[in-house]
Amino acid sequence: MATAQQIMDRIGEKIAGRTELLSAVGAVYKFALEGEGGETYLVDLKNDLKVTQGDGPAACTIRMTANDFVDLFEGRANGQALFFGGRLRVEGDMGLALKLQTLTDVVK
């Protein structure tokens, strides 16, 4: 099983140069991952197509455990099930949260 950091590194590699994401998503996401291996990351799909570690402004913040994050991006968990089970919390633009499927598809 990968770590959250490895998944974020993979996201950074996969989104680099994917300029269509700027128009398809066009937002900055913050992933506030809790628990073992947790960190805060910004995924910029608006300006720079990059992932950075640390806090900052974002249109949509996703809060979940690092383990659930890994399971989501490795296909072992469903975002809707995590959300409705109270294990994935969204702050900010809910419409952007619905576009997360685009990001998970890019990483697979």
Contacts in CASP RR format, 6 or more apart in sequence:
PFRMAT RR
TARGET T0000
AUTHOR 0000-0000-0000
METHOD contacts of the structure
MODEL  1
MATAQQIMDRIGEKIAGRTELLSAVGAVYKFALEGEGGETYLVDLKNDLK
VTQGDGPAACTIRMTANDFVDLFEGRANGQALFFGGRLRVEGDMGLALKL
QTLTDVVK
1 70 0 8 1.000
1 74 0 8 1.000
2 10 0 8 1.000
2 70 0 8 1.000
2 74 0 8 1.000
3 37 0 8 1.000
3 66 0 8 1.000
3 70 0 8 1.000
4 33 0 8 1.000
4 37 0 8 1.000
4 38 0 8 1.000
4 39 0 8 1.000
4 66 0 8 1.000
4 69 0 8 1.000
4 70 0 8 1.000
5 37 0 8 1.000
5 39 0 8 1.000
7 69 0 8 1.000
7 70 0 8 1.000
7 73 0 8 1.000
7 74 0 8 1.000
7 107 0 8 1.000
8 31 0 8 1.000
8 41 0 8 1.000
8 43 0 8 1.000
8 51 0 8 1.000
8 53 0 8 1.000
9 51 0 8 1.000
10 73 0 8 1.000
10 107 0 8 1.000
11 43 0 8 1.000
11 51 0 8 1.000
11 73 0 8 1.000
11 103 0 8 1.000
11 106 0 8 1.000
11 107 0 8 1.000
12 43 0 8 1.000
12 49 0 8 1.000
12 50 0 8 1.000
12 51 0 8 1.000
14 106 0 8 1.000
14 107 0 8 1.000
15 21 0 8 1.000
15 43 0 8 1.000
15 45 0 8 1.000
15 49 0 8 1.000
15 50 0 8 1.000
15 51 0 8 1.000
15 103 0 8 1.000
15 106 0 8 1.000
16 49 0 8 1.000
16 50 0 8 1.000
17 49 0 8 1.000
18 49 0 8 1.000
18 106 0 8 1.000
19 49 0 8 1.000
21 45 0 8 1.000
21 49 0 8 1.000
21 102 0 8 1.000
21 106 0 8 1.000
22 45 0 8 1.000
22 46 0 8 1.000
22 47 0 8 1.000
22 49 0 8 1.000
24 99 0 8 1.000
24 102 0 8 1.000
25 45 0 8 1.000
25 46 0 8 1.000
25 96 0 8 1.000
25 99 0 8 1.000
25 102 0 8 1.000
25 103 0 8 1.000
26 45 0 8 1.000
26 46 0 8 1.000
27 45 0 8 1.000
27 46 0 8 1.000
27 58 0 8 1.000
27 59 0 8 1.000
27 60 0 8 1.000
27 93 0 8 1.000
27 96 0 8 1.000
27 99 0 8 1.000
28 42 0 8 1.000
28 43 0 8 1.000
28 44 0 8 1.000
28 45 0 8 1.000
28 46 0 8 1.000
28 47 0 8 1.000
28 57 0 8 1.000
28 58 0 8 1.000
28 59 0 8 1.000
28 60 0 8 1.000
29 42 0 8 1.000
29 43 0 8 1.000
29 45 0 8 1.000
29 58 0 8 1.000
29 59 0 8 1.000
29 60 0 8 1.000
29 61 0 8 1.000
29 62 0 8 1.000
29 96 0 8 1.000
29 100 0 8 1.000
29 103 0 8 1.000
30 40 0 8 1.000
30 41 0 8 1.000
30 42 0 8 1.000
30 43 0 8 1.000
30 55 0 8 1.000
30 56 0 8 1.000
30 58 0 8 1.000
30 60 0 8 1.000
30 61 0 8 1.000
30 62 0 8 1.000
31 40 0 8 1.000
31 41 0 8 1.000
31 42 0 8 1.000
31 43 0 8 1.000
31 61 0 8 1.000
31 62 0 8 1.000
31 64 0 8 1.000
31 69 0 8 1.000
32 40 0 8 1.000
32 61 0 8 1.000
32 62 0 8 1.000
32 63 0 8 1.000
32 64 0 8 1.000
33 39 0 8 1.000
33 40 0 8 1.000
33 41 0 8 1.000
33 64 0 8 1.000
33 65 0 8 1.000
33 66 0 8 1.000
33 69 0 8 1.000
34 63 0 8 1.000
34 64 0 8 1.000
34 65 0 8 1.000
34 66 0 8 1.000
35 65 0 8 1.000
35 66 0 8 1.000
35 67 0 8 1.000
36 66 0 8 1.000
36 67 0 8 1.000
37 66 0 8 1.000
38 65 0 8 1.000
38 66 0 8 1.000
39 53 0 8 1.000
39 54 0 8 1.000
39 66 0 8 1.000
40 53 0 8 1.000
40 54 0 8 1.000
40 55 0 8 1.000
41 51 0 8 1.000
41 52 0 8 1.000
41 53 0 8 1.000
41 54 0 8 1.000
42 51 0 8 1.000
42 52 0 8 1.000
42 54 0 8 1.000
42 55 0 8 1.000
42 56 0 8 1.000
42 58 0 8 1.000
43 51 0 8 1.000
43 103 0 8 1.000
44 50 0 8 1.000
44 51 0 8 1.000
44 52 0 8 1.000
45 103 0 8 1.000
46 59 0 8 1.000
59 92 0 8 1.000
59 93 0 8 1.000
59 96 0 8 1.000
60 90 0 8 1.000
60 91 0 8 1.000
60 92 0 8 1.000
60 93 0 8 1.000
60 94 0 8 1.000
60 95 0 8 1.000
60 96 0 8 1.000
60 97 0 8 1.000
61 90 0 8 1.000
61 91 0 8 1.000
61 92 0 8 1.000
62 88 0 8 1.000
62 89 0 8 1.000
62 90 0 8 1.000
62 97 0 8 1.000
62 100 0 8 1.000
63 88 0 8 1.000
63 89 0 8 1.000
63 90 0 8 1.000
63 91 0 8 1.000
64 72 0 8 1.000
64 82 0 8 1.000
64 87 0 8 1.000
64 88 0 8 1.000
64 89 0 8 1.000
65 87 0 8 1.000
68 77 0 8 1.000
68 82 0 8 1.000
68 87 0 8 1.000
68 88 0 8 1.000
71 77 0 8 1.000
72 78 0 8 1.000
72 79 0 8 1.000
72 82 0 8 1.000
72 88 0 8 1.000
72 104 0 8 1.000
73 104 0 8 1.000
73 107 0 8 1.000
75 104 0 8 1.000
75 108 0 8 1.000
79 88 0 8 1.000
79 100 0 8 1.000
82 88 0 8 1.000
83 89 0 8 1.000
83 90 0 8 1.000
83 97 0 8 1.000
90 97 0 8 1.000
END
